[in-house]
Amino acid sequence: MRLCVLVSALEQDTMKLPQKMRLKSDAVIVNQCGCNSEEELSYNGKRIRVINRNARGVGKSRNLAVDNAWGDVVLFSDDDIIYEEDYAARIIQAFRRREDADIILFNVRVNPERRTYWTERSKRVHWFNCGRYPTFSAAVRLERLKEAGVRFSHLFGGGAPYSNGEDSLFFMDCIRKGLKVYAVSSVIGTERSRKSTWFKGYDEKFFFDRGVLFHFLYGKWAKLWALRFVLTKSGVMCRDIKPMQALKLLVSGVEKGKTLCRE
């Protein structure tokens, strides 16, 4: 079983990136920068394909990486992840143990304030709880992903019109297509601390963009999920914007979502 890491990078020195990330497997690096070029590298005896693109958008970069991937399993990644020495073996072992899994979500250490999940015991992931997992936690059987035809949205995430959410939408689409998703307790890496490229606080744009995302995630139930979101998150997220104003922004975002074409 062969693993290929798919790295979405932003203005990185791609000659140094494999070493910084401690890559020990094949990889495709899509570097969003000021030029268009491609090259092949070798690092630790592994094949590294570098694709530089004068474009922005994490969804676009991840889709391009999938289109150029090879192997049996692909691991989505960002350029600020540092991997454990045996990450590749842990991933391959997890898929061999759970042959019915199409996607396995692994633990990656992050700063406590950014943590949205931590898996203590292996479990199945469903549509109602897939939104807590980041893309960089996910390893996927490449053939099953291509058969399902699931793509990352160009509307959400860094470099896109609306804030984060491309990961939640991706996992939701995978589940809707019948792919089986599991979360396991194995730790494969650590996220280096850096300033977020999209998060500017719980401001008006945050709530409006989240409403747009809810439209694509929950359809006719989006406004109920918006109400649930405010009721459960207001203690943390509604310090600068009052709960009722946050709800109005979410609903406005839901309505905006209805006018947009899925990209």
C-alpha positions in Angstrom: 0.0 0.0 0.0 1.5 3.3 -1.1 0.9 6.7 0.6 1.0 10.1 -1.1 0.8 13.3 0.9 -1.1 16.2 -0.7 0.2 19.5 0.5 -1.6 22.8 0.1 1.1 25.4 0.4 1.2 29.2 0.3 4.3 31.0 -0.9 6.7 28.4 0.4 10.3 27.5 -0.5 9.4 24.1 -1.9 13.0 22.9 -1.9 13.0 23.2 1.9 9.4 22.2 2.6 9.8 18.4 2.6 12.5 18.7 5.2 10.5 21.1 7.4 7.5 18.8 7.3 9.7 15.7 7.8 8.1 13.9 4.8 8.9 10.2 4.6 6.5 9.3 1.8 5.6 10.4 -1.8 4.0 13.8 -2.0 2.4 16.3 -4.3 3.0 20.0 -3.2 0.7 22.6 -4.7 2.3 26.0 -4.0 0.1 29.1 -4.3 2.7 31.7 -5.4 3.5 34.1 -8.2 4.4 31.8 -11.0 3.3 28.7 -12.9 5.7 25.8 -13.1 6.1 22.1 -12.3 9.1 20.0 -11.2 10.0 16.6 -9.8 12.1 16.2 -6.7 13.5 13.3 -4.7 13.6 13.4 -0.9 14.4 10.5 1.4 14.2 8.3 -1.6 10.6 9.4 -2.2 9.0 11.1 -5.2 7.9 14.7 -4.7 6.0 16.5 -7.4 5.9 20.3 -7.0 3.2 22.4 -8.8 3.6 26.2 -8.5 0.5 28.1 -9.4 -0.2 31.9 -9.7 -3.7 31.4 -8.1 -5.3 31.5 -4.7 -7.8 29.2 -3.0 -7.3 26.2 -0.8 -10.1 24.3 -2.6 -8.4 24.8 -5.9 -5.0 23.7 -4.6 -6.4 20.5 -3.0 -8.4 19.6 -6.1 -5.2 20.1 -8.2 -3.3 17.9 -5.8 -5.8 15.1 -6.1 -5.8 15.3 -9.9 -2.0 14.8 -9.8 -1.9 12.2 -7.0 -0.9 8.5 -7.2 -0.8 5.6 -4.9 -3.4 3.8 -2.8 -4.0 6.3 0.0 -3.6 10.1 0.0 -3.1 12.2 3.1 -4.3 15.8 2.9 -1.9 18.3 4.5 -1.0 21.9 5.0 2.5 23.4 4.9 2.6 24.0 8.7 2.3 20.3 9.6 5.3 18.5 11.1 5.0 14.7 10.9 5.9 11.9 13.3 8.8 9.7 12.3 6.4 6.7 11.6 3.4 8.6 10.3 3.2 6.7 7.1 3.3 3.3 8.8 0.6 4.4 11.2 -1.7 5.4 8.4 -1.1 2.3 6.3 -1.6 0.1 9.4 -4.9 1.9 10.2 -6.3 1.1 6.7 -5.2 -2.5 6.8 -6.9 -2.9 10.2 -10.2 -1.3 8.9 -10.6 -2.6 5.4 -14.1 -1.0 5.1 -12.8 2.5 5.8 -12.7 4.9 2.8 -11.6 7.8 5.0 -9.7 7.7 8.3 -9.3 10.9 10.4 -6.1 11.0 12.6 -5.1 13.1 15.5 -2.8 16.1 14.8 -1.6 18.2 17.7 -2.7 21.9 17.5 -2.7 24.8 20.0 -5.5 24.4 22.6 -7.4 27.4 21.4 -7.6 25.9 17.9 -8.5 22.4 18.9 -11.9 21.3 17.5 -11.5 17.6 18.1 -9.3 14.9 19.7 -10.1 11.2 19.3 -9.6 9.0 22.3 -11.3 5.9 20.9 -11.9 4.8 17.3 -15.4 5.6 16.1 -17.5 6.0 13.0 -18.1 9.6 11.8 -21.5 10.7 10.5 -23.0 13.7 8.8 -24.0 15.4 12.1 -20.5 15.4 13.6 -18.1 15.6 10.7 -17.8 19.4 10.9 -15.3 19.4 13.7 -12.5 17.7 11.7 -9.9 19.6 9.7 -8.9 18.5 6.2 -5.3 17.8 7.4 -6.5 15.1 9.7 -7.8 13.0 6.7 -6.3 10.1 4.8 -8.5 8.8 1.9 -8.4 5.8 -0.4 -7.6 7.6 -3.7 -9.6 5.2 -6.0 -12.7 5.5 -3.9 -12.5 9.3 -3.8 -12.2 9.5 -7.6 -15.0 7.0 -8.0 -17.3 9.2 -5.8 -16.3 12.3 -7.7 -16.2 14.5 -4.6 -14.3 17.8 -5.0 -13.4 20.6 -2.7 -15.5 23.8 -3.0 -14.0 26.9 -4.4 -16.3 29.1 -2.4 -14.9 28.4 1.1 -11.5 28.5 2.9 -8.3 30.5 2.6 -8.1 32.5 -0.6 -11.9 32.0 -1.3 -14.8 34.4 -1.1 -16.1 32.9 2.2 -14.3 31.8 5.3 -13.4 28.3 6.4 -15.8 25.4 5.8 -14.4 23.7 2.8 -13.4 20.8 5.0 -16.8 20.3 6.6 -18.5 20.5 3.1 -16.0 18.0 1.8 -16.6 15.4 4.5 -20.4 15.9 4.2 -20.2 15.3 0.5 -18.1 12.2 1.0 -20.7 10.8 3.5 -23.6 11.7 1.2 -21.8 9.7 -1.6 -21.6 6.7 0.7 -18.0 6.8 1.7 -17.3 5.3 5.2 -15.5 7.7 7.5 -13.8 6.7 10.8 -11.8 8.6 13.4 -8.9 6.9 15.2 -6.7 7.8 18.2 -3.4 7.5 16.4 -1.3 10.7 16.3 0.5 11.5 13.1 1.8 15.0 13.5 1.9 18.5 15.0 0.7 21.8 13.6 3.2 24.7 13.8 1.8 27.8 15.4 1.2 30.7 13.1 -1.3 33.4 12.4 -4.5 32.3 10.7 -4.9 33.4 7.1 -8.6 33.8 7.4 -9.8 34.1 11.1 -10.1 37.8 12.1 -12.3 37.2 15.2 -16.0 36.5 15.6 -17.0 39.5 13.6 -19.9 40.1 11.1 -18.1 38.4 8.3 -17.6 35.3 10.4 -21.3 34.8 11.1 -22.4 35.8 7.6 -20.0 33.4 6.0 -21.0 30.6 8.4 -24.6 31.2 7.3 -23.6 30.7 3.6 -21.9 27.5 4.6 -24.9 26.2 6.5 -27.0 26.6 3.4 -24.8 24.1 1.5 -24.4 21.8 4.5 -28.0 21.6 5.7 -30.3 22.8 3.0 -33.8 23.5 4.2 -32.7 22.9 7.8 -30.0 25.6 7.6 -31.8 28.2 9.7 -32.5 25.7 12.5 -28.8 24.8 12.5 -28.1 28.6 12.7 -30.3 28.9 15.8 -28.6 25.9 17.3 -25.2 27.3 16.6 -26.0 30.6 18.4 -27.5 28.8 21.4 -24.6 26.5 21.9 -21.7 28.8 20.9 -22.8 32.2 22.1 -20.8 32.0 25.3 -17.6 32.0 23.3 -18.5 33.6 20.0 -20.9 36.4 21.0 -18.8 38.6 23.2 -18.5 41.4 20.6 -21.7 40.7 18.6 -24.9 40.0 20.5 -26.6 36.6 20.0 -29.6 38.1 18.2 -27.4 40.1 15.8 -25.3 37.0 15.2 -28.4 35.0 14.4 -29.6 37.7 11.9 -26.2 37.6 10.2 -26.3 33.8 10.0 -29.8 33.9 8.4 -28.7 36.6 6.0 -25.8 34.2 5.0 -28.2 31.3 4.5 -30.3 33.5 2.1 -27.2 34.6 0.3 -26.2 30.9 -0.1 -29.5 30.2 -1.9 -28.4 32.6 -4.7 -25.0 31.0 -5.3 -24.0 28.2 -7.6 -22.0 25.4 -6.0 -18.3 25.6 -7.2 
